[in-house]
Amino acid sequence: MRKITLSLMVFWLTLPAYAHGPTPQKAKESITINAPLAKVWATIKQFNAIANWHPDLKKSEGDDKNQSGAMRTLTFKNDASIVEELDYYNEQEHEYSYRLKKENTAAFPTSSHTVEFKVNQGDTAETSIVTLKSRFYRGDTGNTPPENLNDEAAVKAMTQFFKNCLNGLKSKVE
């Protein structure tokens, strides 16, 4: 009986090693901008205006609302688009979060993502720190995704999207 119990324990403990499927991935990028928090926030606070500073986007359209449930469509330079929905918006804290509502892996290689966008005052009143962080799943959630839709591709795309966003914002407000 003891051998059977031990064998079952080993089986159950090693079972997760045989599991397949995606695991959540993460990306986080920050930048210091030589501009006051109010100026930076004034530039980014309109949820559907990201194309005004993001170089990867051809356009961004939405309903001009900064409240939960607001939607925006991001159109990339290749004319592919995704739809995102605002989940949380806080004017006083200078932050908002949103999620992918309608995926399009031709536009962006994630099947789902959530993003937090936050502005804090920097070391002085004339500097700001902007942070983007995300939790997401690769574009193909099957057990053997193609290279362009695997975890590595999703992390690379999200990280580059964040870097381009922050550098575009810095160029816009400094």
Helices and strands as residue ranges (DSSP letters): H 2-14, G 15-18, E 25-33, H 37-44, G 47-52, E 57-62, E 71-76, E 81-90, E 95-102, E 110-121, E 128-138, G 147-149, H 151-173
